[in-house]
């Protein structure tokens, strides 16, 4: 266990960050799933903006790798563009 005051604080801070990251990652995955199940192009376009922003935020905070975020955004953009084309 931690022997220093700063180490104990670091443990507390890391746990808070871990829970926040987990929540944001799960929320993003839920939005992606919702977008994939959408059949209306207008709704999909609005959802895509939200999902894109969430993915960028996760990549910025190193919750997911930046290339993974880029790949997911690319696939979802193709999906949205193919809807009712």
Secondary structure, 3 states (H helix, E strand, C coil): CCCCHHHHHHHHHHHHHHHHHHHHHHHHHHHHHHHHCCCCHHHHHHHHHHHHHHHHHHHHCCCCCHHHHHHHHHHHHHHHHHCCC
